[in-house]
Amino acid sequence: MLKTKIIRSVICVGLCTALTFTTLGLGQAAVPVAEAATLSKADRILNTGKKYLGTPYRFGAPAGVTHVFDCSSFTQYIFKKNGISLPRTSKAQAKRGKFVSKANLRKGDLVFFSVPSRTGNSIGHVGVYAGNGRILHTYGKGGVKYSSIKTGYWKNKYITARRVI
């Protein structure tokens, strides 16, 4: 009988403590719920894209095929697989969503670049921001891959970013 009372008291104190912590906000996750949902969608998009690492690049690859991609058919495909429709070209994709500064990039943001074959500051390439200064995209040799936007070629070609999630 005494053991039962002690166990009930311990359980009661534990539950009361947990409820108090939750009420005070001490038991909640560090990331707000809306932001966590956005991050999980971004992670799902990036995970979809990772499945295609090494898939060859071909300029003008048709929408919906997965044996070759160009930059915008790749982003269009992996976003569509996660419930977000995007237009076919990088230039058209750059008009979707809302502007995001380079300093405020989050995983899943579309990142746009100029390429040598285009004149001036015209958008000619798109990738998906993967965090830590990297993008998941497809371009040239190696096809679908990760590249840095902090160093090397893409650092000086950055134009803008859009959040569509």
Secondary structure as UniProt FT lines:
FT   HELIX           2..23
FT   TURN            24..27
FT   HELIX           33..50
FT   TURN            51..54
FT   TURN            59..60
FT   TURN            63..64
FT   HELIX           71..80
FT   TURN            81..83
FT   HELIX           90..93
FT   TURN            94..95
FT   STRAND          98..99
FT   HELIX           102..104
FT   TURN            107..108
FT   STRAND          110..113
FT   TURN            116..117
FT   TURN            120..121
FT   STRAND          125..131
FT   TURN            132..133
FT   STRAND          134..138
FT   TURN            141..142
FT   STRAND          144..148
FT   HELIX           153..156
FT   STRAND          158..163
//
